[in-house]
């Protein structure tokens, strides 16, 4: 799955989808998609990632208490 870094607009290939879906995990492992060579895996804060369309990640992927927290 490809996501985008909010500030730079760079694409990131997410390596472990389970990390992305787990609201108890603040970071995910991924690879920058820049240049022709494959980049080394790195960690990215989920709060800094969005879908390539610019839409934010679902709250249930970011907040384990999303059902009980005030809107």
Phi, psi and omega per residue, in radians:
X1 nan 2.398 3.107
X2 -1.790 2.316 3.016
X3 -2.181 2.992 -3.084
X4 -2.132 2.471 3.044
X5 -1.357 2.234 -3.055
X6 -0.924 -0.927 -2.985
X7 -1.284 -0.714 -3.025
X8 -1.701 -0.394 -3.087
X9 1.405 0.047 3.133
X10 -1.227 2.530 3.103
X11 -1.507 2.542 3.129
X12 -2.277 2.258 3.059
X13 -1.555 2.060 -3.136
X14 -1.355 2.248 -3.071
X15 -1.533 -0.608 -3.118
X16 -2.175 1.761 -3.123
X17 -1.041 -0.599 -3.137
X18 -1.030 -0.665 3.089
X19 -1.099 -0.698 -3.131
X20 -1.141 -0.711 -3.091
X21 -1.370 -0.345 -3.086
X22 -1.388 1.959 -3.120
X23 -1.230 -0.177 3.116
X24 -1.544 -0.042 3.128
X25 -1.900 2.200 -3.109
X26 -1.559 -0.330 -3.104
X27 -2.219 2.733 3.066
X28 -2.278 2.680 3.071
X29 -1.585 2.395 -3.140
X30 -2.770 3.100 3.121
X31 -2.217 2.290 3.010
X32 -1.050 2.489 3.116
X33 -1.896 1.044 3.133
X34 -2.046 2.450 3.135
X35 1.321 -3.094 -3.108
X36 -1.604 -0.349 -3.131
X37 -1.547 2.522 3.106
X38 -1.240 2.305 -3.097
X39 -1.492 2.768 3.076
X40 -1.205 2.543 3.070
X41 -1.061 2.568 -3.141
X42 -2.502 2.995 3.069
X43 -1.861 2.551 -3.117
X44 -2.336 2.379 3.067
X45 -1.248 2.304 -3.121
X46 -1.081 -0.550 -3.121
X47 -1.150 -0.310 -3.141
X48 -1.680 0.088 -3.078
X49 -1.946 2.571 3.057
X50 -2.430 2.924 3.008
X51 -1.223 2.713 3.129
X52 -0.984 -0.387 3.092
X53 -1.298 -0.206 -3.092
X54 1.713 -0.140 3.129
X55 -1.270 2.434 3.138
X56 -1.221 2.851 3.099
X57 -1.247 2.639 3.106
X58 -1.043 2.484 -3.114
X59 -1.033 -0.588 -3.120
X60 -1.199 -0.245 3.048
X61 -1.514 -0.286 -3.029
X62 -1.918 -0.513 -2.981
X63 -2.229 1.932 -3.125
X64 -1.112 -0.424 -3.127
X65 -1.806 0.502 -3.046
X66 -1.074 -0.446 -3.131
X67 -1.356 -0.524 -3.072
X68 -1.778 -0.302 -3.126
X69 -1.264 2.619 3.093
X70 -1.181 2.522 -3.115
X71 -1.282 nan nan
